[in-house]
Amino acid sequence: MKSLFPILLLAGAMTLCACSDGQEDKKVTGSKDHVWKGQTDTMDKAKEVESMVLDQAEKMNQSVEEQAR
């Protein structure tokens, strides 16, 4: 039984290493591609549009105030 344990341990370790896809060695550097890239791009675009809408609303409010005087 004692001689069987190291063999099983070695076989298990080899199996886990064999199942690896090797992607952990490849590091993404300088790239912003990720799983949620589409969603984050959409959120960034929405922030830009929100900023534009708020600016236009402020201009409109100033125009209304000037006309009310």
Summary of the structure (lengths in Angstrom):
residues: 69
radius of gyration: 29.7
end to end distance: 96.9
largest distance: 96.9
contacts: 103
relative contact order: 0.05
helix: 72%
strand: 0%
